[in-house]
Structure formats: structure tokens, C-alpha cells
Amino acid sequence: MAKNEKTSKSVASKASKLLKNPKTSKNVKSVAASALTQAPDKKKTAKKKK
């Protein structure tokens, strides 16, 4: 996989839901976790000083 390839937001969201579901199989959870590790980090907004 190339360094610039990232999981889309929609796929990351679905992967998160699969990981939270207790009925999801271990194999599916493994793939979902892999997708989430490739998802871009959420940007934190810096607080502005007055």
C-alpha cells in the first residue's frame, strides 16, 4: 500500500460500528481494525489565545 492511501471516512465509520458490535466475527474485526489504522487522524483544533 502506498503511503498516501487512506481509508475514507465512510469506511472508517462502518469499521468502527463493526468493532463495537459483539456479534461481529474475529476475522471481520481484524479487517475493520486494519481499515481504522489506515484512516487519517482527526485534526484537533487549537484554542486561540485572547
C-alpha positions as CSV (number, residue, x, y, z in Angstrom):
1,M,0.0,0.0,0.0
2,A,1.3,3.4,-0.9
3,K,2.0,5.9,1.9
4,N,-0.6,8.4,0.6
5,E,-3.5,5.9,0.6
6,K,-6.0,6.3,3.4
7,T,-9.3,4.8,4.4
8,S,-12.3,7.0,3.6
9,K,-14.5,8.5,6.4
10,S,-17.4,6.3,5.4
11,V,-15.4,3.1,5.5
12,A,-13.8,4.1,8.8
13,S,-17.2,4.8,10.3
14,K,-18.5,1.4,9.2
15,A,-15.4,-0.3,10.5
16,S,-15.9,1.4,13.9
17,K,-19.5,0.1,14.1
18,L,-18.4,-3.4,13.3
19,L,-15.8,-3.3,16.1
20,K,-18.4,-2.2,18.6
21,N,-20.8,-5.0,17.6
22,P,-20.3,-8.0,19.9
23,K,-21.7,-10.4,17.3
24,T,-19.1,-9.5,14.7
25,S,-16.6,-12.3,14.0
26,K,-12.9,-12.1,14.8
27,N,-12.0,-12.1,11.2
28,V,-14.3,-9.2,10.3
29,K,-13.0,-7.3,13.4
30,S,-9.4,-7.9,12.2
31,V,-10.2,-6.4,8.8
32,A,-12.1,-3.5,10.4
33,A,-9.2,-2.7,12.8
34,S,-6.8,-2.7,9.8
35,A,-9.0,-0.2,8.0
36,L,-9.1,2.1,11.0
37,T,-5.3,2.1,11.4
38,Q,-5.1,3.4,7.9
39,A,-7.7,6.1,8.5
40,P,-6.5,9.7,8.8
41,D,-6.2,11.1,12.3
42,K,-8.9,13.6,13.4
43,K,-7.4,17.1,13.5
44,K,-7.5,18.8,16.8
45,T,-8.3,22.5,16.8
46,A,-6.0,24.7,18.7
47,K,-7.5,27.1,21.2
48,K,-6.9,30.7,20.4
49,K,-5.3,32.9,23.0
50,K,-7.0,36.3,23.7
